[in-house]
């Protein structure tokens, strides 16, 4: 071994190396801690985005169901309107046929009455 000054110098040098190593380890630890912290924030953000995507998909699915329901209701309404129109047309045709039949009957009765009237006039003229 050397002199006490040599030993002290060697210990100081070893101490400086240890301090530098400790400083480097502390720096690495701080960097790793920041990376872990950022990863946690990214993970949290990703989870929030996934939750938002699930919510949006659910809303879209709900909208599609509502849209499908609306389409179905509209189709039923249109079908009912068409059927109502068909029934109204059928009723109008039946009423027209009834009116035509009544008019024909009235015309027939009028013709018969006119014929009877002519007969009666003819008989009156002969007498």
C-alpha angles and dihedrals in degrees: 000000000000135000122302089257090055091049091047091049091048091048091048090049091048089046091051090050090050091048090050090048090048090048090050092047090049090050091049091046090051091048092048090047090053090049091050090047091050091047090052090051091048090048091049091048091048091050090049090049091049090050089049091049090050090049092048091048090050091049091047091049089048090049090050090051090049091046092049090048091049091050091049092049091048091050091050091048091050091047091051091048090050091049091047090050091049091050092047090050091049091049091048090050091049091048090048091049090048091048091047090049090049091048091049090048091048091048090049091050090047090050091048091047090048090049091048089047091052090048090050092047091048091050090048091050091050093050 
